[in-house]
Amino acid sequence: MTRTIHEQITLDLRLLDAARTGNLPAAMSALEAGADINGTDEKNRTPLMHAALSGDADMVDFICRKGADVNAEDIDGDTALMLAALADRADIISHLFLQGASLDHQDLWGHTALIRCSFRNKPKAAAFLIGAGASPDIRNKTGRTALIYAAIENNGTIAHALLRGGASLEPVDDYSKSALDYAGPELQRLIADYRKAKAEDEENAAREEMRNVRRKITRLGSARPISPRLRRIP
């Protein structure tokens, strides 16, 4: 069936409105009538983006099953996953990730979903992204990482999760400031405790490695004398 441009736009808008309002029957009807699953509005947002931003897991699942592009971008460079992060919906992020959505996509300002979570205080989404392997050290266009934003916002919960996820304290932004420079007293104590625990872990790991070397030499029955350094290891 041949449609005019106006007719196609009308169908696409019906689907977009259904996705935005969570009206699943209307979305089904619009698709059956020929709406484009990847049709866009004036902000270049797709039905999937609207469903993700609304936190509608059922609509997201339905649209994904109909073949939506999970990595489509709006005019700001946001993807559905990034918008789901703004809704703090780890379940929707997980679903989109399993459908092939990028965790580390950057918008026009260089923000990733994880950076967004840091300055918008979205702890559930941040925890999932870190656990799923999102890079914590990507910088935006001002040189800021997710950890720097967590420090600026004095968000201990997200900062702690980032540090446990391997975020570096070394990066500095375009103003020559690091996360430690921005951190308030409480967050500075958290960072100090993290550094102390990390140093202890590294020392214990080094000791264990040396013990393993000594055990290996003993098992091999080496004729070479064990060095005094190895003997001193408790």
C-alpha positions in Angstrom: 0.0 0.0 0.0 1.4 3.4 -1.0 1.1 6.2 1.5 1.6 9.9 1.2 4.3 11.5 3.3 1.7 13.1 5.4 0.0 9.7 6.1 3.3 8.1 7.1 4.2 11.0 9.4 0.8 10.7 11.0 1.3 7.0 11.7 4.8 7.6 13.0 3.5 10.2 15.4 0.8 7.8 16.6 3.5 5.3 17.5 5.7 8.0 19.2 2.8 9.2 21.3 1.9 5.7 22.3 5.5 5.0 23.3 5.7 8.2 25.3 2.4 7.6 27.2 2.9 3.9 27.7 -0.2 2.9 25.6 0.8 -0.6 24.4 -2.4 -1.3 22.5 -2.1 2.0 20.6 1.6 1.1 19.8 0.5 -2.3 18.4 -2.2 -0.6 16.3 0.1 2.0 14.9 2.7 -0.6 13.9 0.1 -2.8 12.3 -1.1 0.2 10.3 2.5 0.7 9.0 4.2 3.1 11.4 8.0 3.1 11.3 9.5 1.5 14.4 12.5 3.9 14.1 10.4 7.0 13.2 11.5 10.2 14.9 10.1 13.4 16.3 11.4 16.9 16.2 14.2 16.0 18.6 15.1 13.0 16.5 13.9 10.7 19.3 12.5 7.3 18.4 9.7 5.4 20.1 12.3 3.3 22.0 13.9 6.5 23.4 10.6 7.7 24.7 9.8 4.4 26.3 13.3 4.2 27.9 13.1 7.8 29.3 9.6 7.0 30.6 10.9 4.0 32.4 8.4 1.7 30.7 10.0 -1.7 30.6 7.1 -3.5 28.9 7.1 -0.9 26.0 10.9 -1.1 25.7 10.7 -4.9 25.4 7.9 -4.7 22.8 9.6 -2.1 20.7 12.9 -4.0 20.8 11.2 -7.2 19.7 9.8 -5.2 16.7 13.4 -4.5 15.5 14.1 -1.0 16.9 17.6 0.4 16.5 19.0 0.4 20.1 21.9 2.7 19.2 20.0 5.4 17.4 20.8 9.0 18.5 18.7 12.0 19.1 19.8 15.6 18.2 21.9 15.7 21.4 23.6 12.4 20.6 21.7 10.6 23.4 20.7 6.9 22.9 17.9 5.0 24.5 20.3 3.5 27.0 21.5 7.0 28.1 17.9 8.1 28.5 17.2 5.0 30.6 20.1 5.9 32.8 18.4 9.3 33.4 15.4 7.4 34.6 17.7 5.4 36.9 16.2 2.2 35.4 18.9 -0.5 35.7 16.5 -3.1 34.4 15.9 -1.2 31.1 19.6 -0.5 30.7 20.3 -4.3 31.2 17.7 -5.1 28.5 19.1 -2.6 26.0 22.6 -3.8 26.7 21.6 -7.4 26.0 20.1 -6.1 22.7 23.5 -4.6 21.7 23.3 -1.1 23.1 26.7 0.6 23.7 27.6 1.3 27.3 30.2 3.9 26.5 28.5 5.9 23.8 29.2 9.7 24.1 26.8 12.4 23.4 27.7 15.8 21.8 29.3 17.0 25.0 31.2 13.8 25.5 29.0 12.5 28.3 28.6 8.8 28.7 25.6 7.2 30.5 27.9 6.7 33.5 29.0 10.4 33.5 25.3 11.3 33.4 24.6 9.1 36.3 27.3 10.9 38.3 26.0 14.4 38.0 22.3 13.5 37.9 22.6 11.2 41.0 21.3 7.9 39.5 22.9 5.3 41.8 21.0 2.2 40.5 21.9 2.9 36.9 25.5 3.7 37.8 25.9 0.5 39.8 24.6 -1.6 36.8 26.8 0.2 34.3 29.9 -0.3 36.4 29.1 -3.9 36.9 28.5 -4.4 33.2 31.9 -3.0 32.3 31.3 0.6 31.4 34.6 2.5 31.3 34.8 4.7 34.4 37.6 6.9 33.0 36.2 8.3 29.8 36.4 12.1 29.7 33.9 14.5 28.4 34.7 17.7 26.4 35.8 19.5 29.6 38.1 16.6 30.6 35.8 15.4 33.4 35.3 11.8 34.3 32.4 10.1 36.1 34.5 10.2 39.3 35.2 13.9 39.0 31.5 14.6 38.7 30.8 12.4 41.7 33.3 14.5 43.7 31.8 17.8 42.5 28.3 16.6 43.5 29.8 15.1 46.8 28.1 11.8 45.9 29.8 9.3 48.1 27.6 6.4 47.0 28.5 6.7 43.3 32.1 7.6 44.1 32.5 4.5 46.2 31.0 2.3 43.4 33.3 4.0 40.8 36.4 3.4 43.0 35.5 -0.2 43.5 35.0 -0.5 39.8 38.5 0.6 39.1 38.1 4.4 38.4 41.3 6.3 38.4 42.0 9.2 40.7 44.7 10.6 38.4 42.7 12.4 35.6 42.4 16.2 35.8 39.9 18.3 34.0 40.4 21.4 31.8 40.6 23.4 35.0 43.6 21.3 36.3 41.5 19.8 39.0 41.1 16.1 40.0 38.4 14.3 41.8 40.4 14.8 45.0 40.5 18.5 44.5 36.7 18.7 44.2 35.9 16.3 47.0 34.5 17.5 50.3 35.8 16.3 53.7 33.7 13.2 53.8 34.5 12.1 50.3 38.2 12.9 50.9 38.1 10.4 53.8 36.4 7.8 51.6 39.2 8.3 49.0 41.9 8.0 51.7 40.3 4.8 53.0 40.2 3.4 49.5 43.8 4.2 48.9 44.9 2.6 52.1 42.8 -0.5 51.4 44.2 -0.7 47.9 47.8 -0.4 49.1 47.2 -3.1 51.7 45.7 -5.4 49.0 48.7 -4.8 46.7 51.1 -5.5 49.6 49.2 -8.7 50.5 49.1 -9.8 46.8 52.9 -9.2 46.6 53.5 -11.3 49.7 51.4 -14.1 48.4 53.2 -14.1 45.1 56.5 -14.4 47.0 55.2 -17.2 49.0 54.1 -19.0 45.9 57.6 -18.6 44.5 59.1 -20.1 47.7 56.7 -23.1 47.5 57.5 -23.7 43.9 61.2 -23.7 44.6 60.7 -26.1 47.5 58.5 -28.5 45.4 61.2 -28.5 42.6 63.8 -29.5 45.2 66.1 -26.8 43.8 69.7 -27.1 44.9 70.0 -23.4 44.8 69.7 -21.8 48.2 66.5 -19.8 48.9 67.4 -16.1 49.1 67.2 -14.4 52.5 64.4 -12.2 51.1 62.2 -15.2 50.5 63.0 -16.6 54.0 61.9 -13.5 55.7 58.3 -13.8 54.3 56.1 -15.1 57.1 
